[in-house]
C-alpha cells in the first residue's frame, strides 16, 4: 500500500501520470461536492478507468450548510448577534 500526502489543486496531467506510475485500475473517490476532484475524474476517464464514487450521507434534518468560508463567517456573526 502507498499513502500519498499531498495537497491540491492537482492537474489532469499530474493525476494521469500518478495513475499510470502506480498502475491504478480503479479510482475510488468520495463525492466532495466541489471542483477540487475534477482532475482525477478527467484523468481516469481519459485512461478508461472505472470510477467508484461514494456519495455523501444525507444531512440530518435541520442541519444548515453554507458553500464557503465567507458564508460560514456570516452565519457565525448572524448567530452571535441573536
mmCIF file of the N, C-alpha and C atoms, coordinates in Angstrom:
data_MODEL
# 
_entry.id   MODEL 
# 
loop_
_atom_site.group_PDB 
_atom_site.id 
_atom_site.type_symbol 
_atom_site.label_atom_id 
_atom_site.label_alt_id 
_atom_site.label_comp_id 
_atom_site.label_asym_id 
_atom_site.label_entity_id 
_atom_site.label_seq_id 
_atom_site.pdbx_PDB_ins_code 
_atom_site.Cartn_x 
_atom_site.Cartn_y 
_atom_site.Cartn_z 
_atom_site.occupancy 
_atom_site.B_iso_or_equiv 
_atom_site.pdbx_formal_charge 
_atom_site.auth_seq_id 
_atom_site.auth_comp_id 
_atom_site.auth_asym_id 
_atom_site.auth_atom_id 
_atom_site.pdbx_PDB_model_num 
ATOM 1   N N  . UNK A 1 1  ? 0.842   -1.171 0.000   1.00 0.00 ? 1  UNK A N  1 
ATOM 2   C CA . UNK A 1 1  ? 0.000   0.000  0.000   1.00 0.00 ? 1  UNK A CA 1 
ATOM 3   C C  . UNK A 1 1  ? 0.892   1.242  0.000   1.00 0.00 ? 1  UNK A C  1 
ATOM 4   N N  . UNK A 1 2  ? 0.482   2.242  -0.759  1.00 0.00 ? 2  UNK A N  1 
ATOM 5   C CA . UNK A 1 2  ? 1.190   3.516  -0.826  1.00 0.00 ? 2  UNK A CA 1 
ATOM 6   C C  . UNK A 1 2  ? 0.245   4.607  -0.350  1.00 0.00 ? 2  UNK A C  1 
ATOM 7   N N  . UNK A 1 3  ? 0.709   5.424  0.565   1.00 0.00 ? 3  UNK A N  1 
ATOM 8   C CA . UNK A 1 3  ? -0.083  6.557  1.042   1.00 0.00 ? 3  UNK A CA 1 
ATOM 9   C C  . UNK A 1 3  ? 0.575   7.826  0.533   1.00 0.00 ? 3  UNK A C  1 
ATOM 10  N N  . UNK A 1 4  ? -0.197  8.647  -0.164  1.00 0.00 ? 4  UNK A N  1 
ATOM 11  C CA . UNK A 1 4  ? 0.306   9.914  -0.688  1.00 0.00 ? 4  UNK A CA 1 
ATOM 12  C C  . UNK A 1 4  ? -0.284  11.037 0.147   1.00 0.00 ? 4  UNK A C  1 
ATOM 13  N N  . UNK A 1 5  ? 0.549   11.905 0.626   1.00 0.00 ? 5  UNK A N  1 
ATOM 14  C CA . UNK A 1 5  ? 0.098   13.058 1.415   1.00 0.00 ? 5  UNK A CA 1 
ATOM 15  C C  . UNK A 1 5  ? 0.446   14.319 0.643   1.00 0.00 ? 5  UNK A C  1 
ATOM 16  N N  . UNK A 1 6  ? -0.473  14.745 -0.183  1.00 0.00 ? 6  UNK A N  1 
ATOM 17  C CA . UNK A 1 6  ? -0.265  15.931 -0.999  1.00 0.00 ? 6  UNK A CA 1 
ATOM 18  C C  . UNK A 1 6  ? -1.521  16.778 -0.962  1.00 0.00 ? 6  UNK A C  1 
ATOM 19  N N  . UNK A 1 7  ? -1.371  18.053 -1.253  1.00 0.00 ? 7  UNK A N  1 
ATOM 20  C CA . UNK A 1 7  ? -2.496  18.976 -1.290  1.00 0.00 ? 7  UNK A CA 1 
ATOM 21  C C  . UNK A 1 7  ? -2.664  19.507 -2.698  1.00 0.00 ? 7  UNK A C  1 
ATOM 22  N N  . UNK A 1 8  ? -3.922  19.607 -3.118  1.00 0.00 ? 8  UNK A N  1 
ATOM 23  C CA . UNK A 1 8  ? -4.242  20.164 -4.429  1.00 0.00 ? 8  UNK A CA 1 
ATOM 24  C C  . UNK A 1 8  ? -4.185  21.667 -4.424  1.00 0.00 ? 8  UNK A C  1 
ATOM 25  N N  . UNK A 1 9  ? -4.553  22.256 -5.505  1.00 0.00 ? 9  UNK A N  1 
ATOM 26  C CA . UNK A 1 9  ? -5.221  21.633 -6.643  1.00 0.00 ? 9  UNK A CA 1 
ATOM 27  C C  . UNK A 1 9  ? -4.238  20.844 -7.509  1.00 0.00 ? 9  UNK A C  1 
ATOM 28  N N  . UNK A 1 10 ? -4.768  19.809 -8.131  1.00 0.00 ? 10 UNK A N  1 
ATOM 29  C CA . UNK A 1 10 ? -3.977  18.925 -8.964  1.00 0.00 ? 10 UNK A CA 1 
ATOM 30  C C  . UNK A 1 10 ? -4.335  19.125 -10.430 1.00 0.00 ? 10 UNK A C  1 
ATOM 31  N N  . UNK A 1 11 ? -3.397  18.809 -11.303 1.00 0.00 ? 11 UNK A N  1 
ATOM 32  C CA . UNK A 1 11 ? -3.643  18.931 -12.734 1.00 0.00 ? 11 UNK A CA 1 
ATOM 33  C C  . UNK A 1 11 ? -4.078  17.583 -13.294 1.00 0.00 ? 11 UNK A C  1 
ATOM 34  N N  . UNK A 1 12 ? -4.758  17.617 -14.421 1.00 0.00 ? 12 UNK A N  1 
ATOM 35  C CA . UNK A 1 12 ? -5.172  16.382 -15.080 1.00 0.00 ? 12 UNK A CA 1 
ATOM 36  C C  . UNK A 1 12 ? -3.937  15.574 -15.456 1.00 0.00 ? 12 UNK A C  1 
ATOM 37  N N  . UNK A 1 13 ? -2.929  16.227 -16.024 1.00 0.00 ? 13 UNK A N  1 
ATOM 38  C CA . UNK A 1 13 ? -1.718  15.507 -16.432 1.00 0.00 ? 13 UNK A CA 1 
ATOM 39  C C  . UNK A 1 13 ? -1.006  14.900 -15.223 1.00 0.00 ? 13 UNK A C  1 
ATOM 40  N N  . UNK A 1 14 ? -0.945  15.615 -14.117 1.00 0.00 ? 14 UNK A N  1 
ATOM 41  C CA . UNK A 1 14 ? -0.329  15.070 -12.906 1.00 0.00 ? 14 UNK A CA 1 
ATOM 42  C C  . UNK A 1 14 ? -1.071  13.858 -12.371 1.00 0.00 ? 14 UNK A C  1 
ATOM 43  N N  . UNK A 1 15 ? -2.381  13.922 -12.378 1.00 0.00 ? 15 UNK A N  1 
ATOM 44  C CA . UNK A 1 15 ? -3.190  12.792 -11.911 1.00 0.00 ? 15 UNK A CA 1 
ATOM 45  C C  . UNK A 1 15 ? -3.054  11.601 -12.855 1.00 0.00 ? 15 UNK A C  1 
ATOM 46  N N  . UNK A 1 16 ? -3.037  11.876 -14.145 1.00 0.00 ? 16 UNK A N  1 
ATOM 47  C CA . UNK A 1 16 ? -2.866  10.810 -15.142 1.00 0.00 ? 16 UNK A CA 1 
ATOM 48  C C  . UNK A 1 16 ? -1.528  10.106 -14.938 1.00 0.00 ? 16 UNK A C  1 
ATOM 49  N N  . UNK A 1 17 ? -0.468  10.884 -14.766 1.00 0.00 ? 17 UNK A N  1 
ATOM 50  C CA . UNK A 1 17 ? 0.870   10.318 -14.567 1.00 0.00 ? 17 UNK A CA 1 
ATOM 51  C C  . UNK A 1 17 ? 0.904   9.482  -13.288 1.00 0.00 ? 17 UNK A C  1 
ATOM 52  N N  . UNK A 1 18 ? 0.274   9.958  -12.239 1.00 0.00 ? 18 UNK A N  1 
ATOM 53  C CA . UNK A 1 18 ? 0.220   9.233  -10.970 1.00 0.00 ? 18 UNK A CA 1 
ATOM 54  C C  . UNK A 1 18 ? -0.498  7.890  -11.150 1.00 0.00 ? 18 UNK A C  1 
ATOM 55  N N  . UNK A 1 19 ? -1.612  7.908  -11.864 1.00 0.00 ? 19 UNK A N  1 
ATOM 56  C CA . UNK A 1 19 ? -2.369  6.678  -12.093 1.00 0.00 ? 19 UNK A CA 1 
ATOM 57  C C  . UNK A 1 19 ? -1.566  5.679  -12.914 1.00 0.00 ? 19 UNK A C  1 
ATOM 58  N N  . UNK A 1 20 ? -0.848  6.169  -13.903 1.00 0.00 ? 20 UNK A N  1 
ATOM 59  C CA . UNK A 1 20 ? -0.009  5.287  -14.720 1.00 0.00 ? 20 UNK A CA 1 
ATOM 60  C C  . UNK A 1 20 ? 1.158   4.739  -13.910 1.00 0.00 ? 20 UNK A C  1 
ATOM 61  N N  . UNK A 1 21 ? 1.835   5.594  -13.152 1.00 0.00 ? 21 UNK A N  1 
ATOM 62  C CA . UNK A 1 21 ? 3.007   5.181  -12.374 1.00 0.00 ? 21 UNK A CA 1 
ATOM 63  C C  . UNK A 1 21 ? 2.655   4.101  -11.356 1.00 0.00 ? 21 UNK A C  1 
ATOM 64  N N  . UNK A 1 22 ? 1.486   4.225  -10.747 1.00 0.00 ? 22 UNK A N  1 
ATOM 65  C CA . UNK A 1 22 ? 1.081   3.269  -9.713  1.00 0.00 ? 22 UNK A CA 1 
ATOM 66  C C  . UNK A 1 22 ? 0.160   2.166  -10.241 1.00 0.00 ? 22 UNK A C  1 
ATOM 67  N N  . UNK A 1 23 ? 0.004   2.132  -11.568 1.00 0.00 ? 23 UNK A N  1 
ATOM 68  C CA . UNK A 1 23 ? -0.813  1.110  -12.223 1.00 0.00 ? 23 UNK A CA 1 
ATOM 69  C C  . UNK A 1 23 ? -2.223  1.021  -11.623 1.00 0.00 ? 23 UNK A C  1 
ATOM 70  N N  . UNK A 1 24 ? -2.821  2.181  -11.433 1.00 0.00 ? 24 UNK A N  1 
ATOM 71  C CA . UNK A 1 24 ? -4.178  2.249  -10.895 1.00 0.00 ? 24 UNK A CA 1 
ATOM 72  C C  . UNK A 1 24 ? -5.143  1.653  -11.920 1.00 0.00 ? 24 UNK A C  1 
ATOM 73  N N  . UNK A 1 25 ? -6.025  0.760  -11.468 1.00 0.00 ? 25 UNK A N  1 
ATOM 74  C CA . UNK A 1 25 ? -7.008  0.190  -12.391 1.00 0.00 ? 25 UNK A CA 1 
ATOM 75  C C  . UNK A 1 25 ? -8.445  0.473  -11.958 1.00 0.00 ? 25 UNK A C  1 
ATOM 76  N N  . UNK A 1 26 ? -8.624  1.185  -10.840 1.00 0.00 ? 26 UNK A N  1 
ATOM 77  C CA . UNK A 1 26 ? -9.936  1.588  -10.358 1.00 0.00 ? 26 UNK A CA 1 
ATOM 78  C C  . UNK A 1 26 ? -9.749  2.821  -9.481  1.00 0.00 ? 26 UNK A C  1 
ATOM 79  N N  . UNK A 1 27 ? -10.539 3.847  -9.730  1.00 0.00 ? 27 UNK A N  1 
ATOM 80  C CA . UNK A 1 27 ? -10.498 5.047  -8.905  1.00 0.00 ? 27 UNK A CA 1 
ATOM 81  C C  . UNK A 1 27 ? -11.679 5.009  -7.953  1.00 0.00 ? 27 UNK A C  1 
ATOM 82  N N  . UNK A 1 28 ? -11.390 5.069  -6.652  1.00 0.00 ? 28 UNK A N  1 
ATOM 83  C CA . UNK A 1 28 ? -12.426 5.163  -5.627  1.00 0.00 ? 28 UNK A CA 1 
ATOM 84  C C  . UNK A 1 28 ? -12.285 6.543  -5.000  1.00 0.00 ? 28 UNK A C  1 
ATOM 85  N N  . UNK A 1 29 ? -13.367 7.313  -5.021  1.00 0.00 ? 29 UNK A N  1 
ATOM 86  C CA . UNK A 1 29 ? -13.316 8.674  -4.514  1.00 0.00 ? 29 UNK A CA 1 
ATOM 87  C C  . UNK A 1 29 ? -14.637 9.030  -3.852  1.00 0.00 ? 29 UNK A C  1 
ATOM 88  N N  . UNK A 1 30 ? -14.582 10.016 -2.977  1.00 0.00 ? 30 UNK A N  1 
ATOM 89  C CA . UNK A 1 30 ? -15.824 10.479 -2.360  1.00 0.00 ? 30 UNK A CA 1 
ATOM 90  C C  . UNK A 1 30 ? -16.387 11.638 -3.165  1.00 0.00 ? 30 UNK A C  1 
ATOM 91  N N  . UNK A 1 31 ? -17.687 11.794 -3.090  1.00 0.00 ? 31 UNK A N  1 
ATOM 92  C CA . UNK A 1 31 ? -18.356 12.913 -3.743  1.00 0.00 ? 31 UNK A CA 1 
ATOM 93  C C  . UNK A 1 31 ? -18.184 14.126 -2.844  1.00 0.00 ? 31 UNK A C  1 
ATOM 94  N N  . UNK A 1 32 ? -17.144 14.901 -3.113  1.00 0.00 ? 32 UNK A N  1 
ATOM 95  C CA . UNK A 1 32 ? -16.849 16.041 -2.247  1.00 0.00 ? 32 UNK A CA 1 
ATOM 96  C C  . UNK A 1 32 ? -17.729 17.239 -2.539  1.00 0.00 ? 32 UNK A C  1 
ATOM 97  N N  . UNK A 1 33 ? -18.411 17.203 -3.665  1.00 0.00 ? 33 UNK A N  1 
ATOM 98  C CA . UNK A 1 33 ? -19.298 18.311 -3.995  1.00 0.00 ? 33 UNK A CA 1 
ATOM 99  C C  . UNK A 1 33 ? -18.578 19.533 -4.523  1.00 0.00 ? 33 UNK A C  1 
ATOM 100 N N  . UNK A 1 34 ? -17.310 19.407 -4.838  1.00 0.00 ? 34 UNK A N  1 
ATOM 101 C CA . UNK A 1 34 ? -16.551 20.550 -5.316  1.00 0.00 ? 34 UNK A CA 1 
ATOM 102 C C  . UNK A 1 34 ? -15.748 20.231 -6.558  1.00 0.00 ? 34 UNK A C  1 
ATOM 103 N N  . UNK A 1 35 ? -15.080 21.243 -7.070  1.00 0.00 ? 35 UNK A N  1 
ATOM 104 C CA . UNK A 1 35 ? -14.304 21.098 -8.297  1.00 0.00 ? 35 UNK A CA 1 
ATOM 105 C C  . UNK A 1 35 ? -12.881 20.588 -8.049  1.00 0.00 ? 35 UNK A C  1 
ATOM 106 N N  . UNK A 1 36 ? -12.476 20.489 -6.785  1.00 0.00 ? 36 UNK A N  1 
ATOM 107 C CA . UNK A 1 36 ? -11.094 20.089 -6.482  1.00 0.00 ? 36 UNK A CA 1 
ATOM 108 C C  . UNK A 1 36 ? -10.760 18.673 -6.942  1.00 0.00 ? 36 UNK A C  1 
ATOM 109 N N  . UNK A 1 37 ? -11.765 17.832 -7.124  1.00 0.00 ? 37 UNK A N  1 
ATOM 110 C CA . UNK A 1 37 ? -11.505 16.452 -7.531  1.00 0.00 ? 37 UNK A CA 1 
ATOM 111 C C  . UNK A 1 37 ? -11.680 16.241 -9.031  1.00 0.00 ? 37 UNK A C  1 
ATOM 112 N N  . UNK A 1 38 ? -11.957 17.284 -9.764  1.00 0.00 ? 38 UNK A N  1 
ATOM 113 C CA . UNK A 1 38 ? -12.242 17.152 -11.196 1.00 0.00 ? 38 UNK A CA 1 
ATOM 114 C C  . UNK A 1 38 ? -11.062 16.560 -11.967 1.00 0.00 ? 38 UNK A C  1 
ATOM 115 N N  . UNK A 1 39 ? -9.844  16.947 -11.639 1.00 0.00 ? 39 UNK A N  1 
ATOM 116 C CA . UNK A 1 39 ? -8.683  16.481 -12.404 1.00 0.00 ? 39 UNK A CA 1 
ATOM 117 C C  . UNK A 1 39 ? -8.549  14.962 -12.374 1.00 0.00 ? 39 UNK A C  1 
ATOM 118 N N  . UNK A 1 40 ? -8.752  14.357 -11.212 1.00 0.00 ? 40 UNK A N  1 
ATOM 119 C CA . UNK A 1 40 ? -8.610  12.894 -11.163 1.00 0.00 ? 40 UNK A CA 1 
ATOM 120 C C  . UNK A 1 40 ? -9.739  12.195 -11.910 1.00 0.00 ? 40 UNK A C  1 
ATOM 121 N N  . UNK A 1 41 ? -10.920 12.788 -11.921 1.00 0.00 ? 41 UNK A N  1 
ATOM 122 C CA . UNK A 1 41 ? -12.024 12.199 -12.663 1.00 0.00 ? 41 UNK A CA 1 
ATOM 123 C C  . UNK A 1 41 ? -11.780 12.276 -14.168 1.00 0.00 ? 41 UNK A C  1 
ATOM 124 N N  . UNK A 1 42 ? -11.273 13.408 -14.627 1.00 0.00 ? 42 UNK A N  1 
ATOM 125 C CA . UNK A 1 42 ? -10.958 13.576 -16.049 1.00 0.00 ? 42 UNK A CA 1 
ATOM 126 C C  . UNK A 1 42 ? -9.831  12.627 -16.449 1.00 0.00 ? 42 UNK A C  1 
ATOM 127 N N  . UNK A 1 43 ? -8.808  12.517 -15.598 1.00 0.00 ? 43 UNK A N  1 
ATOM 128 C CA . UNK A 1 43 ? -7.686  11.620 -15.893 1.00 0.00 ? 43 UNK A CA 1 
ATOM 129 C C  . UNK A 1 43 ? -8.151  10.167 -15.952 1.00 0.00 ? 43 UNK A C  1 
ATOM 130 N N  . UNK A 1 44 ? -8.981  9.764  -15.013 1.00 0.00 ? 44 UNK A N  1 
ATOM 131 C CA . UNK A 1 44 ? -9.487  8.390  -15.007 1.00 0.00 ? 44 UNK A CA 1 
ATOM 132 C C  . UNK A 1 44 ? -10.304 8.114  -16.264 1.00 0.00 ? 44 UNK A C  1 
ATOM 133 N N  . UNK A 1 45 ? -11.131 9.079  -16.645 1.00 0.00 ? 45 UNK A N  1 
ATOM 134 C CA . UNK A 1 45 ? -11.948 8.915  -17.852 1.00 0.00 ? 45 UNK A CA 1 
ATOM 135 C C  . UNK A 1 45 ? -11.047 8.769  -19.074 1.00 0.00 ? 45 UNK A C  1 
ATOM 136 N N  . UNK A 1 46 ? -10.003 9.604  -19.166 1.00 0.00 ? 46 UNK A N  1 
ATOM 137 C CA . UNK A 1 46 ? -9.086  9.556  -20.313 1.00 0.00 ? 46 UNK A CA 1 
ATOM 138 C C  . UNK A 1 46 ? -8.357  8.214  -20.395 1.00 0.00 ? 46 UNK A C  1 
ATOM 139 N N  . UNK A 1 47 ? -8.106  7.605  -19.243 1.00 0.00 ? 47 UNK A N  1 
ATOM 140 C CA . UNK A 1 47 ? -7.420  6.308  -19.219 1.00 0.00 ? 47 UNK A CA 1 
ATOM 141 C C  . UNK A 1 47 ? -8.392  5.129  -19.317 1.00 0.00 ? 47 UNK A C  1 
ATOM 142 N N  . UNK A 1 48 ? -9.682  5.431  -19.364 1.00 0.00 ? 48 UNK A N  1 
ATOM 143 C CA . UNK A 1 48 ? -10.680 4.370  -19.460 1.00 0.00 ? 48 UNK A CA 1 
ATOM 144 C C  . UNK A 1 48 ? -10.874 3.593  -18.172 1.00 0.00 ? 48 UNK A C  1 
ATOM 145 N N  . UNK A 1 49 ? -10.548 4.213  -17.039 1.00 0.00 ? 49 UNK A N  1 
ATOM 146 C CA . UNK A 1 49 ? -10.663 3.524  -15.754 1.00 0.00 ? 49 UNK A CA 1 
ATOM 147 C C  . UNK A 1 49 ? -12.081 3.627  -15.196 1.00 0.00 ? 49 UNK A C  1 
ATOM 148 N N  . UNK A 1 50 ? -12.542 2.578  -14.541 1.00 0.00 ? 50 UNK A N  1 
ATOM 149 C CA . UNK A 1 50 ? -13.824 2.687  -13.849 1.00 0.00 ? 50 UNK A CA 1 
ATOM 150 C C  . UNK A 1 50 ? -13.663 3.570  -12.606 1.00 0.00 ? 50 UNK A C  1 
ATOM 151 N N  . UNK A 1 51 ? -14.739 4.248  -12.246 1.00 0.00 ? 51 UNK A N  1 
ATOM 152 C CA . UNK A 1 51 ? -14.734 5.139  -11.077 1.00 0.00 ? 51 UNK A CA 1 
ATOM 153 C C  . UNK A 1 51 ? -15.853 4.700  -10.140 1.00 0.00 ? 51 UNK A C  1 
ATOM 154 N N  . UNK A 1 52 ? -15.510 4.514  -8.876  1.00 0.00 ? 52 UNK A N  1 
ATOM 155 C CA . UNK A 1 52 ? -16.492 4.225  -7.843  1.00 0.00 ? 52 UNK A CA 1 
ATOM 156 C C  . UNK A 1 52 ? -16.615 5.485  -6.992  1.00 0.00 ? 52 UNK A C  1 
ATOM 157 N N  . UNK A 1 53 ? -17.764 6.149  -7.080  1.00 0.00 ? 53 UNK A N  1 
ATOM 158 C CA . UNK A 1 53 ? -17.993 7.403  -6.362  1.00 0.00 ? 53 UNK A CA 1 
ATOM 159 C C  . UNK A 1 53 ? -18.839 7.111  -5.128  1.00 0.00 ? 53 UNK A C  1 
ATOM 160 N N  . UNK A 1 54 ? -18.310 7.439  -3.959  1.00 0.00 ? 54 UNK A N  1 
ATOM 161 C CA . UNK A 1 54 ? -19.019 7.242  -2.703  1.00 0.00 ? 54 UNK A CA 1 
ATOM 162 C C  . UNK A 1 54 ? -19.806 8.518  -2.403  1.00 0.00 ? 54 UNK A C  1 
ATOM 163 N N  . UNK A 1 55 ? -21.112 8.383  -2.302  1.00 0.00 ? 55 UNK A N  1 
ATOM 164 C CA . UNK A 1 55 ? -21.963 9.534  -2.034  1.00 0.00 ? 55 UNK A CA 1 
ATOM 165 C C  . UNK A 1 55 ? -21.844 9.989  -0.590  1.00 0.00 ? 55 UNK A C  1 
ATOM 166 N N  . UNK A 1 56 ? -22.086 11.289 -0.414  1.00 0.00 ? 56 UNK A N  1 
ATOM 167 C CA . UNK A 1 56 ? -22.176 11.816 0.944   1.00 0.00 ? 56 UNK A CA 1 
ATOM 168 C C  . UNK A 1 56 ? -23.456 11.292 1.580   1.00 0.00 ? 56 UNK A C  1 
ATOM 169 N N  . UNK A 1 57 ? -23.407 11.001 2.867   1.00 0.00 ? 57 UNK A N  1 
ATOM 170 C CA . UNK A 1 57 ? -24.663 10.608 3.517   1.00 0.00 ? 57 UNK A CA 1 
ATOM 171 C C  . UNK A 1 57 ? -25.585 11.823 3.595   1.00 0.00 ? 57 UNK A C  1 
ATOM 172 N N  . UNK A 1 58 ? -26.890 11.583 3.657   1.00 0.00 ? 58 UNK A N  1 
ATOM 173 C CA . UNK A 1 58 ? -27.798 12.725 3.761   1.00 0.00 ? 58 UNK A CA 1 
ATOM 174 C C  . UNK A 1 58 ? -27.568 13.466 5.078   1.00 0.00 ? 58 UNK A C  1 
ATOM 175 N N  . UNK A 1 59 ? -27.742 14.774 5.028   1.00 0.00 ? 59 UNK A N  1 
ATOM 176 C CA . UNK A 1 59 ? -27.604 15.571 6.249   1.00 0.00 ? 59 UNK A CA 1 
ATOM 177 C C  . UNK A 1 59 ? -28.769 15.294 7.190   1.00 0.00 ? 59 UNK A C  1 
ATOM 178 N N  . UNK A 1 60 ? -28.507 15.335 8.473   1.00 0.00 ? 60 UNK A N  1 
ATOM 179 C CA . UNK A 1 60 ? -29.622 15.202 9.418   1.00 0.00 ? 60 UNK A CA 1 
ATOM 180 C C  . UNK A 1 60 ? -30.593 16.370 9.234   1.00 0.00 ? 60 UNK A C  1 
ATOM 181 N N  . UNK A 1 61 ? -31.842 16.114 9.536   1.00 0.00 ? 61 UNK A N  1 
ATOM 182 C CA . UNK A 1 61 ? -32.862 17.138 9.389   1.00 0.00 ? 61 UNK A CA 1 
ATOM 183 C C  . UNK A 1 61 ? -32.505 18.365 10.230  1.00 0.00 ? 61 UNK A C  1 
ATOM 184 N N  . UNK A 1 62 ? -32.668 19.531 9.621   1.00 0.00 ? 62 UNK A N  1 
ATOM 185 C CA . UNK A 1 62 ? -32.433 20.784 10.331  1.00 0.00 ? 62 UNK A CA 1 
ATOM 186 C C  . UNK A 1 62 ? -30.996 21.290 10.285  1.00 0.00 ? 62 UNK A C  1 
ATOM 187 N N  . UNK A 1 63 ? -30.082 20.529 9.694   1.00 0.00 ? 63 UNK A N  1 
ATOM 188 C CA . UNK A 1 63 ? -28.685 20.957 9.605   1.00 0.00 ? 63 UNK A CA 1 
ATOM 189 C C  . UNK A 1 63 ? -28.536 21.878 8.402   1.00 0.00 ? 63 UNK A C  1 
ATOM 190 N N  . UNK A 1 64 ? -27.975 23.043 8.630   1.00 0.00 ? 64 UNK A N  1 
ATOM 191 C CA . UNK A 1 64 ? -27.780 24.027 7.572   1.00 0.00 ? 64 UNK A CA 1 
ATOM 192 C C  . UNK A 1 64 ? -26.351 23.939 7.058   1.00 0.00 ? 64 UNK A C  1 
ATOM 193 N N  . UNK A 1 65 ? -26.175 24.092 5.759   1.00 0.00 ? 65 UNK A N  1 
ATOM 194 C CA . UNK A 1 65 ? -24.834 24.127 5.179   1.00 0.00 ? 65 UNK A CA 1 
ATOM 195 C C  . UNK A 1 65 ? -24.638 25.453 4.460   1.00 0.00 ? 65 UNK A C  1 
ATOM 196 N N  . UNK A 1 66 ? -23.392 25.801 4.262   1.00 0.00 ? 66 UNK A N  1 
ATOM 197 C CA . UNK A 1 66 ? -23.031 27.009 3.518   1.00 0.00 ? 66 UNK A CA 1 
ATOM 198 C C  . UNK A 1 66 ? -21.973 26.639 2.501   1.00 0.00 ? 66 UNK A C  1 
ATOM 199 N N  . UNK A 1 67 ? -21.864 27.392 1.402   1.00 0.00 ? 67 UNK A N  1 
ATOM 200 C CA . UNK A 1 67 ? -20.973 26.986 0.304   1.00 0.00 ? 67 UNK A CA 1 
ATOM 201 C C  . UNK A 1 67 ? -19.490 27.306 0.488   1.00 0.00 ? 67 UNK A C  1 
ATOM 202 N N  . UNK A 1 68 ? -19.161 28.235 1.398   1.00 0.00 ? 68 UNK A N  1 
ATOM 203 C CA . UNK A 1 68 ? -17.758 28.626 1.508   1.00 0.00 ? 68 UNK A CA 1 
ATOM 204 C C  . UNK A 1 68 ? -17.470 29.265 2.866   1.00 0.00 ? 68 UNK A C  1 
ATOM 205 N N  . UNK A 1 69 ? -16.193 29.595 3.092   1.00 0.00 ? 69 UNK A N  1 
ATOM 206 C CA . UNK A 1 69 ? -15.766 30.152 4.379   1.00 0.00 ? 69 UNK A CA 1 
ATOM 207 C C  . UNK A 1 69 ? -16.409 31.501 4.661   1.00 0.00 ? 69 UNK A C  1 
ATOM 208 N N  . UNK A 1 70 ? -16.582 32.329 3.645   1.00 0.00 ? 70 UNK A N  1 
ATOM 209 C CA . UNK A 1 70 ? -17.199 33.651 3.852   1.00 0.00 ? 70 UNK A CA 1 
ATOM 210 C C  . UNK A 1 70 ? -18.640 33.495 4.338   1.00 0.00 ? 70 UNK A C  1 
ATOM 211 N N  . UNK A 1 71 ? -19.361 32.562 3.751   1.00 0.00 ? 71 UNK A N  1 
ATOM 212 C CA . UNK A 1 71 ? -20.736 32.318 4.186   1.00 0.00 ? 71 UNK A CA 1 
ATOM 213 C C  . UNK A 1 71 ? -20.763 31.745 5.600   1.00 0.00 ? 71 UNK A C  1 
ATOM 214 N N  . UNK A 1 72 ? -19.794 30.901 5.936   1.00 0.00 ? 72 UNK A N  1 
ATOM 215 C CA . UNK A 1 72 ? -19.717 30.355 7.296   1.00 0.00 ? 72 UNK A CA 1 
ATOM 216 C C  . UNK A 1 72 ? -19.461 31.467 8.304   1.00 0.00 ? 72 UNK A C  1 
ATOM 217 N N  . UNK A 1 73 ? -18.554 32.383 7.964   1.00 0.00 ? 73 UNK A N  1 
ATOM 218 C CA . UNK A 1 73 ? -18.279 33.513 8.863   1.00 0.00 ? 73 UNK A CA 1 
ATOM 219 C C  . UNK A 1 73 ? -19.527 34.370 9.035   1.00 0.00 ? 73 UNK A C  1 
ATOM 220 N N  . UNK A 1 74 ? -20.259 34.600 7.960   1.00 0.00 ? 74 UNK A N  1 
ATOM 221 C CA . UNK A 1 74 ? -21.504 35.359 8.046   1.00 0.00 ? 74 UNK A CA 1 
ATOM 222 C C  . UNK A 1 74 ? -22.521 34.666 8.933   1.00 0.00 ? 74 UNK A C  1 
ATOM 223 N N  . UNK A 1 75 ? -22.599 33.336 8.825   1.00 0.00 ? 75 UNK A N  1 
ATOM 224 C CA . UNK A 1 75 ? -23.521 32.571 9.664   1.00 0.00 ? 75 UNK A CA 1 
ATOM 225 C C  . UNK A 1 75 ? -23.149 32.705 11.128  1.00 0.00 ? 75 UNK A C  1 
ATOM 226 N N  . UNK A 1 76 ? -21.862 32.627 11.427  1.00 0.00 ? 76 UNK A N  1 
ATOM 227 C CA . UNK A 1 76 ? -21.389 32.744 12.829  1.00 0.00 ? 76 UNK A CA 1 
ATOM 228 C C  . UNK A 1 76 ? -21.738 34.129 13.360  1.00 0.00 ? 76 UNK A C  1 
ATOM 229 N N  . UNK A 1 77 ? -21.468 35.169 12.586  1.00 0.00 ? 77 UNK A N  1 
ATOM 230 C CA . UNK A 1 77 ? -21.782 36.538 13.032  1.00 0.00 ? 77 UNK A CA 1 
ATOM 231 C C  . UNK A 1 77 ? -23.289 36.727 13.250  1.00 0.00 ? 77 UNK A C  1 
ATOM 232 N N  . UNK A 1 78 ? -24.057 36.160 12.355  1.00 0.00 ? 78 UNK A N  1 
ATOM 233 C CA . UNK A 1 78 ? -25.522 36.228 12.474  1.00 0.00 ? 78 UNK A CA 1 
ATOM 234 C C  . UNK A 1 78 ? -25.996 35.507 13.732  1.00 0.00 ? 78 UNK A C  1 
ATOM 235 N N  . UNK A 1 79 ? -25.461 34.326 13.980  1.00 0.00 ? 79 UNK A N  1 
ATOM 236 C CA . UNK A 1 79 ? -25.860 33.550 15.147  1.00 0.00 ? 79 UNK A CA 1 
ATOM 237 C C  . UNK A 1 79 ? -25.432 34.241 16.443  1.00 0.00 ? 79 UNK A C  1 
ATOM 238 N N  . UNK A 1 80 ? -24.259 34.879 16.425  1.00 0.00 ? 80 UNK A N  1 
ATOM 239 C CA . UNK A 1 80 ? -23.745 35.561 17.630  1.00 0.00 ? 80 UNK A CA 1 
ATOM 240 C C  . UNK A 1 80 ? -24.569 36.805 17.950  1.00 0.00 ? 80 UNK A C  1 
ATOM 241 N N  . UNK A 1 81 ? -25.185 37.397 16.941  1.00 0.00 ? 81 UNK A N  1 
ATOM 242 C CA . UNK A 1 81 ? -25.968 38.626 17.139  1.00 0.00 ? 81 UNK A CA 1 
ATOM 243 C C  . UNK A 1 81 ? -27.345 38.338 17.744  1.00 0.00 ? 81 UNK A C  1 
ATOM 244 N N  . UNK A 1 82 ? -27.766 37.092 17.750  1.00 0.00 ? 82 UNK A N  1 
ATOM 245 C CA . UNK A 1 82 ? -29.098 36.745 18.277  1.00 0.00 ? 82 UNK A CA 1 
ATOM 246 C C  . UNK A 1 82 ? -29.133 36.807 19.768  1.00 0.00 ? 82 UNK A C  1 
# 
